[in-house]
Amino acid sequence: MKVHACSLMWGTAWERYGHLFAQTFDMWDESIDLTLVTDNSIPFFTRPKFVYLKDIPGYTHFKEQWEEHPVKVFVPDQHQWKYDAMKWVPQAVTPHYVISKSKWKDGDIFVWLDADTTFHSLIDQEWIEKVLDGHDVACLQRKPVHTEIGFYALRLNDKTRAAMKRFHDHYVNRTVFDLKEWHSAFVWDAAIDADPSITINNLNKTNDKTHVFPLSILAEKIIHNKGHRKPGGG
């Protein structure tokens, strides 16, 4: 069994906070590989395997469709992020593409990390197994609010592979526009919840519905600089 980490940096992410992700990623045990999806070359970060966003067919397909037939919802500015589908599509198509193109075995663990996370203590396979605790998925659920997907772990099997394909397909097939909200976390929940047999270790052991990351086991080793916590603000 191996652990595979994956993250996404595009636009100005590297300059704003991605370089801090890179500087602290040496806290991850060398047995854990990293796939980094980006739209730019990042010459100062040599550890990951790079995948370029333009080479992900689901992204280019959605981008072309969006440019030809954009879909907008007129809502107050403070809620507009929920319907900015073009902003969120990279987070949806990346996991399925990376998993499907990699020769990883069932039983391996896929770990998604937002690029605004930093690391302060050794992260190894044993700790990731502890986080997953025998389940198919480990994540920070905040029901009835959407899951906080700055981190999630999947044990690769038919069910979790299919869930990430559903996540991808909602955008590529434009069924995302049939959902109540169009941002990646809401759509990720829809993809996971479509299969009730998927077992989930909810890392949110509180009733909090806000920034639950530092209240979870993840805070032992990871900081999520979410939103306004990002360097320079969010």
Secondary structure, DSSP 8 states (H G I E B T S, - for coil): --EEEEEEE-TTHIIIIIHHHHHHGGGB-TTSEEEEEESS--TT--SSEEEEGGG-HHHHHHHHHHHHS-------GGGGGGG-HHHHHHHHHHHHHHHHHS---TT-EEEEE-TTEEE-S-B-HHHHHHHHTTSSEEEEEETTEEEEEEEEEEE-SHHHHHHHHHHHHHHHTSGGGGSS--SHHHHHHHHHHT-TTS-EEE---SS--S--GGGSGGGGTEEE--GGGSTT--
